[in-house]
Amino acid sequence: MEKVFSGEWLGRPLIIKTGKVAKQANAAVWVQYGETVVQATVVQSKTEREGVNFFPLMVDFEEKLYAAGIIKGSRWVKREGRPTDQSVLTGRMIDRSIRPLFVTGDNRDIQVIITVLAIDQENDYDVVSLLAASAALSISGIKWNGPIGGIRVGLIENNFVFNPTYEEQAKSSLDLIVAGTDKKVIMIEAGANEIPEDVMLKAIMAGQKEMQVAINLIKELQAGVEIKNNEKPVKVKSAEELEAEKDKEALLEIGRAWLNENIKKILFVKEYYTKGERKAAVGAIKDGLDDYLTTQGLSSDKRGYIAKKLVEEMIDAEVTRAIIEENKRVDGREIEEIRELIAEVAILPRDHGTSLFSRGETQVMSIVTLGAPGMEQSLEGMEGQSKKRYMHHYNFPPYSVGEASPLRGTGRREVGHGALAEKALLPVVPNREDFPYTIRVVSETLGSNGSSSMASTCASTLALMDAGVPIKKPVVGIAMGLASNHDMSKWVVLTDIQDLEDGEGGMDFKITGTDTGLTAIQLDTKTDGLTEEIITQTLSQGRRALNKILGVITEAIPAPRAELSKYAPRIISFSVDPEKIGAIIGPGGKVINRIIDETGVSIDIEDSGLVMICGTDPEKVNEAVKQVKEIVHVFEAGEILKGKVVRMLDFGAFISLNANQDGMAHVSELAPYRIEKPSDFLNIGDEVTVRIKEIDDQGRINLSLKGLDENAHLWKDEKGKSNGQAGGGFRPSRFGNGNGGDRNNSRRPGGFTPRS
């Protein structure tokens, strides 16, 4: 039977329904906020997966275009295909929010599927999706320490706006999503326009407070429905099995005793500066344990069981203990010390902009490619169609961690890391009016040992400045970690975490920013959440790290280069009267395609009249600009310009003023003396300087060569002078003498004739 739970949250109705659909799932809910509706289902497998060393959780987020009343724009494919990047990012955000609260020890697969059923173009679906996942898990019978809530926080005119509408988001300088319990923050995803740390902290904590209404409604749901018991079936163990368990525990005690005595002797006997050295130290611990267990007469399978169960867990515990109790790190660094930083630019000869950034063994190369405005990416999703002119793509090949594995294309991790670095740089990327290029940055992870996404942010900044992209300020990033005991009574925030420091009780708190504020945050944690005190310490400590990295970046390249690479395309942009756009394009695109074919450029024209011409050859770009400007040029009386004689009649010469327009110089306007026939004075193809005498009410342009010093060479020997009276003579009427006509022999009398 369907049950409905409802309330008001931030001025809009929040409704949770369950019991009507997807009844074979462990739990299914519909969550509606405004008129945005999201379904979440949870299913846990009946049997355990053996031999897994990770928690088997799958979170899948499904965009359905019908939710927005959209049919896919592709001509050939109408079904939704592979997830969009936005779908992947939303799924990852939900995963990072719910994963820390699962109770370990049950290795049955858990799958959470979130499907957007309707969106109202006002209430964003990602926060609703997070609440739906929380609600479904809360009544699933699965061991999960929820519920949690989620909220979006914006900042408009120095005021926080909670769950801002799409219209409000466009005005906001902050896009922050916070997820957490009623006491702690578990997940943060933020993009910001250089927001100061103290403002960011207030936004996070304000969001954590405002989400309580949603959490309380989910608690009402829990209290109002019958929750099925989904615990693992308890198997009645035989006497032999119980005895075997005692034997295993006895084996583990033997291993624990040796490891407690020897881990710190091996792990902290020296400072292990490299990942390889630390791996070797871990290997030495395993080898030492194996040797000891061999002396105890244990078989190979028993030794392997002990090592698998204890070594990594106890090494993590010792690393955490040493940090909390002794402020000691395995590689000998201070708590706030960053590994060696190296920043280089212009490392490749022909690319538009390149860099290499290293932080310890994490090394990223970024390459910038500039393209024409028409190269921007078209996007299609539930929110409709849009375009994207700044793109960051992140690659993580297996060699970066010393492994050999198949290349399978872009995965969720690559999409997420690339999007984070893109979000970090977006606030400083110049707008299209100031820098009309399409910008693509590719970050190649050459080595990874601790936050290659933050190294990508630093490398992208370097490469953009090397390319001459006028970013407002350099942006850098750092990953902050945490060492904590089980009840969080003791904790230490770490700067620049790596390998062994990312264990239980830790966090990955990524921060990016300029010298004046933050541009992005991404947090996930392996605890039950962070207190305000921990977040405050992390932001403060992170700022000191950002400032140090900024110093290294600006030492490598203090500002964006003044000139683009000679291999980068050149763009010239200018505005024309929107009513002239049709003349530039021509019938069926004839005119614009001719210019493109002749010059090899690309031409983009916006409805506003903004024309952007792009090409790699400056001369051809200038030629294309010249031709377009000629098409839209509005001639005025008195204007002086050069032209070419294209046709002659008895009463005058037709002179080409540009590719599309001619004017006529009457025979009496060719020279300061009388000329009988224009052909006595000029030849087709001659270049002359003319003044526009007048433009009549029919748009015909009448020209004169007289009184212009540039034409003096034509009159030097009184070429074409008539034997009759000098100084002008007879001029036919405005309508000609019957011998007139335009260049198409239509017998149209004198004046301008446009050319197609």
N, C-alpha and C positions, 0 to 999 in steps of 0.2 A: 504494500500500500504506500502511495506517495505521501511523503511528509515535507512540509514547507516551513522554513524558518526565515524570518525577514526582520529587517530593521532599517534605520536610516544612518547613512555614513557620509559625513561631509556634504549634507544637503541632497543626497541622492539615495534612492532605494537600493539596498543590498539584499538579495534573496538567494537562499540555498535550497535546492530541491533534491530529494533522493527517494529511492524506492520504486521508481516508475520505469526506468530504462536500464539497459545493460545489466540485467539481474544476475547473469552468470559470472560477472566479475566479482572479486572480493568486495569492491565498493565502487559506486559510481555516483557522481553528483553533477548537477547543473548549477552553476553560479551565475547570477545575473546582476549586473551593476548598470543602472540606467537601462538601456536596451541592448547592451553588449552581453552576450551569453556564451559561456564556455563550459564544455563538458570535460570532466576528468574521470578516468577509470584507473583502478589499481588491481593488478593480478599478481599473485605470488605462486610460483610453481609448487607442485605437490611434493617433489623430491629434491634433494640437495644435489648440488654440483660438486663433485669430488675434485680435490686437488687445486682449487682456485686460491690465489693469494691476494684477492681483492674482493671488495663487497660487490656482489652481482646485481647492481641497480642499473636499469635502463630508463631514461626519460626521453620521450619522443613528443615533440610539439608539432601539431598538424595545422597548417594553414589551409582553409577551404575558401575558395573564391566566392562560392555561393553565399558565404556569410556577409559579403558586401554587395551582393547582387551583380557580380562581375562574371563574364565569360572570358576565358583566357584569350589573350590577343593574338596568339600564334595562329596562322592560317591552317596549319596542319595538325597541331596537337592542342586539344582542348582539355584534356585531363591534367590535373596537377601532377607535376613530375617530381624530380628530386627536390628536397627542401631548399628554400631560398636561404640566403645567408641570414636574413632576419629570423627565420624559423629556427635555424641552428643556434643563434645567439640567445633567443628566448628560451629554448630548451636547456641550454647550458646554464642560464641564469637560474632557472627553477631547480636544476640538478644541484647546483652549488648551494642553494638555500635549504634543500631538504636532506641532503646526504649526511651531514654531520650528526643528525639526531637519530639515526638508525642504531638499534642495539645489535652489536656484532655477535657472532656465534651461530648464526643461522645462514647457511650458504644456499638457500633456495633463491632462485632468480626472482627479482621483483621488477615489474614493468609498470611505469606510469605513462599513460597516453593522454595528452591534453589536446582537445579539438575545439577550435573556435567555430561556433555555430551561427553567431550573428554579431555584427558590430554596428554601432550607431554613429560612427564617425565623430564621436564626442568623447566617449570614455575608452581609454586605451586598454587593449585586451591583455597586455603582458602582466599587469598587476592582478587583473581578474583571474588570469591563468594560474598565477602563483597561489592565490587564495583557493582556487578549485583543487589544485594538487594537495594543498594542506588539508582541506576539508575531506577529500577522499581518503587520504592516508589516516586521518584521525578516526574514521569509522571502519577501517579495513580489517582490524584485528591483528595487524602486523605490529611487531614491537617497534614503536617509533615514539620518540619523546617530544611530540608536538602537543598542541598545534602551534603553527607559526602564522604570522601575518606578513603583509607586504604593502608598501605604499610608494607612490611617486611624489617627489618634492620638487617644486620649481621655485624660482626666485624672480619676481617681477617688481621693479622699482623698490628694491630692498625689503620686500615683504615675501615671506614664504607662502606658496600656494600648494595645497595638498591635492593630489590626484588632479592636476590641471587638465583641462580639455585640450584637444589638438590645437585649437586656436590660441589658448594660453601658452602651450608649450612653444609655439613659434615666437612668442615674445619673451620667453624666459632665458636668463643667462645661466641656468642650472638645470640639468636633467639627472636627477638622483633617484634611484630605486633602493630602498632599504628593506631588508627582510630580517625578521627576528622573532623571538619569543616575547612574552610579556615583561621579561627582565633584561634580555641581552640582544645584541646585534649579531646576526649570523652571516649576512651577505650584504655587500654594497656594490652597486654598479653605478658609476657616475661619469657624466661628461659636464664640463664647466668652462665658462669663459673667464679664466684666471680669477677664480674665487679664492679669497684669503682662507687660510687654514681655520681660523676661529669661526668664520661664517660657515664653512663646510661642517665643522663639528656641531654647531648649533642646528644646522639643517638635518644632520643624521639623527641627533637625539630628539629633535622635534618630530621627525618622521616616526621614530620608534614609539613615541608617545601616542601619536595620532592613529597608529594602526591598531590600538587596543580594542576599538569597537569591532573591527573585523575578527580579531582573535576571540573576543567574547561570544560573537555569533556562532563561530565554529564550536566553541565549548557548549553552547546551547544545543547544537546539532549532536554532539557526542552524547549529551545527557538525554536527548529525546529519541534516539534510535537504539535498537538492539544490536550490539556489536558482536559479530560472530567470533568465536575463538579460533584463531588461525595459528596457534602455536604448533611447533613440530610435535607429531605424535610421540608420546613417551613410550619407548620400547622397554618392555620388561626384560631385564638382563639376567642371563643365567649366571650361575656361580662361577663358571669358567670366564665369562666376560667380565664380571666384577673383579676377578683375580687378575685378569689381563690389564684392566685399568689401573689397579694398584701397582702392577709391575711397571707400567708406562710412567706413572707418577714417580716411582722410585728411580727410574732411569733419568727423568727430568731433574730430579733433585741432585743426582750425580753431576749432570751437566751444569746446573745452576751454581753449584759450589765452585766448580772450576772457573766458570765465566766471571762470577763475582770477584774472584781473586785475581783474574788475569786480564780482563778487558781493559781496565784503566792502565795497566802496565804496558800493554801493547799500543793502545789507541792514543795515549798521551805521553809516550816515551820520547817523542820528538814532535816537531811541528810539521804536519803533512800539508804542504802547500798546494799540491796538485790532486786532481781527482784520481789519477792513476796511483799516486802514493797512498791515498786513503783506501782505494780498493785493495791495494796490496796489504794494508794493515788489517782490513776486514778478512782478507784471505789468510793472513797469518793467524788471526784468532781462530778461524775455522780449522786450519791445519793443526794448530796447537791443541784444540779441543779433540780433534780426531785422534791425534797421537796419544793424548791422555786416556781417552776412552778405549783405545786399543790395548793400552797397558792394563786396563781393568777387565780385559777379556771379553769385550762386547763385540758382537758381530757387526758386519757392515750395515745391515738394514737398521739395526738399533742405533748405531752411530749417526746414520743419516736422519733418522726420526728426531733425535735430540737436536741435531744442528738446525733442521728445518723449523722446529718448534721454538727454539730459544735464541739463536744467534742474533738475528736482525732485531728482534724485539728488545733484547737486553742491551744491544749496542745503542739503539735509539734512547733507551732509558738512561744509559750512562752519559751519552752526549747531552741530554737534557739536564741531568743532575749536575754535570760539570759547569754548565752555563749558569744555572740558577744558584748553585752554592759557591762556585769559585770564579764566576765570570770568565771561564776558560773555554775557548773554542778549539776545535780539533786542528785547525790550520794556524793557530797561534795569534789570530787577529784579536784586536780589542772589540768590544761589543758594537761600537759604532764605526768601526774601520771598514772602508770599502777596499776591495781588491784593486790591484793595479789597473789604472785606466789609460787607454791609448786611443787617440782619435786621429784619423787621417782622412784627407779628402783628395779628389782627383787621382784616384788610383788606377783608373782605366782610361785609355787614350781617346775614345770616340764617343762614349756615352754622354748624355746631356749633363749628368751630374752623378758623382759616385762618392762613396765613403766606406771606411772600415772602422768599426768601433769594437773595442775589446774591453771587457771587465773581467779580469782573471782569465779563466778558460772559456768564458762565454764570448763568442766572436760573431758579429753580424756584418755583412756587407749589404749596403743599400744602393740601389740604382734608380735614378729618376729619368723618366721619359716624358717629354713634352709633346703634346699633339694639338691638332686643330680643335676648335670648340665642338665641331660635329663628331669628334671621337668620344664624347662623354657617354657614360653607360646608361642605358635605359633600364628602368626597374619596373616590375609589375608584381603587385601583391594585393592583399586584402585592402590596403589603404589606397589602392589605385595605382596609377602610373606616375613615375617621377624620373628624374635624371640625376646623375651623379658625375661631377667633373673632377673630384679629387678621390683617388683610390689608393689604398695601401694593401698589397698582397704579401703574405708571409709564407715562407717555405721552410720546412723542417726535414731535411733529408736524413736518412739513417746514419750516414757517416759522421754527422755532427755529434753523435754520442758514441762513436766507435762501434757501430753495429752494422751488420749486413742483413737487409731485409727488403722485400719487394717494394717498389714504388707503386702505390695504389691511388694516386690522385690526392686531391685536397680533402683532409679530414676535418672533423669538428674542432679539433685543437688548433689547426692552422687557421681556420675561419675566425675562431675566437681571438687568437693572438693578433691576427692582422687587424681585426676590427678595433681592438683596444688601442693599438698604436695609431690607427687612423683617427679614432676619436680624440686621442691626445693632441694630435697636430692640427685638427680641423679649426680650432679657434684662431690660429695664427696664419692660416692660409689666406692669401689675398683674395678679395672678391673678384668676380668675373669682370666687372667694369675696369678694375685696375690691372688685372692680369688675366686676359681671356683664355689662356691655354687650358686644355685638359691635362691633368697631372696624374701620372701613375708612378707610384713608388713600389718597388719590389725589394723585400728584405730576404736575403739568403742567409739562413743560419748555418755558419761554417763550423761552429763549436758551441755546445750547450752544456752549461753547468750552473744553473741558477738564473732564471728569468731572462730568457732570450727575447721575450716580448718587450721588456724595458730597454734592452740593448737595441732592439729594432726602433724604438722611439728615438733614442739618441742618434743612431745611424741615419734615420730618416731626416732628422734635423740637419745633420751635416751634409747629406746629399742634396737636400733642397737648397741650402745656401750655396753649395758648390755649383748647382745648376743655375743660380741667379734668380731663383724664385724669391720674390721680396716678402718672405714671411715676416710677421710683425716682431717676433722675438724667438729665440731658441727655446725649444721644449726638451726636457730630459725626463728620465724615469728611474725609479729604484724600487726594488722589491724588499719589503720589510717582513721579518719573521717573528716567531714567538716561541719561547721555551716556557712550559708551564707544568705544574704538577696536576694530579688528577682532580683536586677540588678547586683549582685555580687560586689557591691561597698564596702561592708564590709564582711569580712570572717575571720574565725579562724579555723586552723587545729587542730584536736583532736587526742590524742594518746589513743589507746585501747577503741574503741567505743563499746557501748552496747545499747540494746533495744531502749529506747526513743530517743537516739541520732542519729538514722538512719532514719531521716525523709526527707521531701522535702528540697532541697538546700544542700543535703549532698552528701557524696561519701563513697565508700568502697574501700580503696586503700590498698591492701594487699602487704606486703613486706617481703621477706625472704632473709637471708644471713648468712655468716660467719663473723668472726672478721675482714676480709679484703675486703669483697665485697658482692655484691648481687647475688643471685642465681635464684630468680623468682620475678615477679610482676604480679598482676592482679588488674585491676582497672575497676570499673563501677561507674557511677555517676547519681545523680538525678538532675543535673544541665544541662545547655546547653553547658557544657564543662569547662575545666580547663585551666587557663593561665600558662605560664612558671613560674611565681612567686609562684603560689600555688604549682606546682609540686616541685619546688626547696625547698620550706619550708617543704613539706611533706617528701621528701627524707632525708633532714637534721635532722628533728625531729624524723623520723623513725629510723635513725642510732643510736640515743641516746637510743631509746627503745630497739633495738636489742642488744646493748652492755649490757644493764642491764639484759635482759633475759639470755644472754650467761653466765653471772656471776652465775646465779641461776643454770643453767644446769651443768656447770663445777664443781660447788660445790657438786652437787648430785653424779656425776661420772666424774672425770677429764679427763678420756681417755678410749678408748675401752678396755675391759677386755683382758688380755693376753691369756686366755684360753677359748675355747668354753664350753658351758654347756655340762655336761656329757651325757645329753639326745640328744644332737645334733649329726647328722651324721658326720663321719670323711671322708675327701676326701684326697686321695694321688694322686698327678698328676705327670706324667713324660712323657718324649718323647721317641718314638721309631722310627726306620727307617720306613717311610711310606710303603716301600715294604714288611714289615713284618706284616702289618695289616691283610692281608689275612690269615696268619698263626694263628693269635690270634683268628680270627672269626671262621676259620675252615669251611669245606664243609657244606653248609646249616646252618651255625651258631652252628655247633656241639660242637666245642671247647669252645667258649665263653659261650654258654648256660650251659655247664657242670660246668664251674667255677662258674657261677652265682648260679646254683642249689646247688652246694656243700657249698658255702660260704654265700649265701644270700645277696650279694652285688649288686650294679648296676655298670655297666661299660659303659662309654661313650668314644668313640674314634673319633677324628676328622681327616679329610683328611691329615692334616699336620703331623699326627703321635702323637698328644697329647692324652695321655690316662689318664682318670680320673676315679678312683675307689672310690665308696662311700658306706658306711655302718655304722651302729650304733655300731657294735662290732669291736673294734680295732684289736683283734686277727684275726678275719675272714677277715678284710680288708687287713691286712698284708699278710695273706695266699694267698689271691687273687693276690696281688701285686707280691708276690713271684712266683706264677704260671705263670703270664703273662710275667714277666721278664725272667723266664726260657725259655719260648717259643721263645723269640726274642734274647736270649743270643747268642753271637758269641764267640765260644770257640777259645782259642789260645794255641799254644804249650808252655809248661812250666807252665801252670795254674794248681794250686793245689785245689782240691775240694773233697767233700765227695760224696760217691755213695753207691748204694745197689746192691748186686749180684742178678741178675735176671735169669741167665741161665749159664750152664756150658757145654762145649764140651771137647773132649779129649785134645785139644791143647790150650785151654784158657778159661777165664771166661768173660761173658758179664756183664757189670756193668752199671746200670742206673745212668745217670748224672743229669737228670731232667725228667719231665713228658713226654718229647717227644724225648729225645736223649739218646742213649747208646754208650758206647765205649767198646773196648775189651782189656783186659790185657792178653798177651800171657803167657803161663805157665812159661816161662823163666823170666818173669817180676813180678812174685808173691812174691818171697822171695830171700834173699841173698845166698841161697843154692839151690841145684837142687831138683826139684819136678817132679815126674813122671806124675801124673795126678792132675788137679786142684781140683777134688772132694776129694782128700786126704787132701787138705789144707783148702778149703772153702766150705760153705754151701749156698744154695740159701736163700737170706734174710739177709745175713751178711752185716753189714755196714763197709766200708773201706775208707781209704783216698788214693786218686790217684793223679798222676801227668800226664798231657798230654804230651806224648813223641813227637807225631807228628800227623799231620792231612794230609792225603795223598791227591793227586789231585782229588780223587773221593769223598772227604769229610769224609772219614772214620777216626775215632779217635782211635789211639792206646795209651794204658795207661800203667803205671807202678806203682807198690806198693813199689818198692825198694827205699831205701834211705830216707824214711819218718819216723820220730820218732813216729808219730801217730800210725804206724803199728807195733811197736816194740813188743807189747804184742802178736801179732800173731806168731812171730818167737821165742818166749821165750824158748819153749821146742822143737824147730826145728820140729814143726808139719809138717807131710807130706813129710819129707826129704827122698829122694831116697837113696837106698843102693849103688847106683852107685857113680860115681865121682861127687864131690860137685862143686858148682860154675857155674851153668848154663847148659852146655851140648848142645845137639843137638837142633837146632831150624829149623822147617820146612821152606820152601820157603814162600815168600809173598803170594803165591796162595794156601797155605795150602797143606794138604796131602790127600784131598778127603773126610776128615771127617768133614770139616768145614760147616758153615751154619749160617744163622741168626735166630732170635727168631721165625720166621715163617716157619722154616725148608725149606728154599728155597735153601739150600746147597751153599749159597753165602759164599766164603771164608772170614775169619777174618775181623776185623775192625768194624766201626760204621754202625749201621742200624737205620734210623729214624723210630719212631713209629707214627702211625696215631692217 
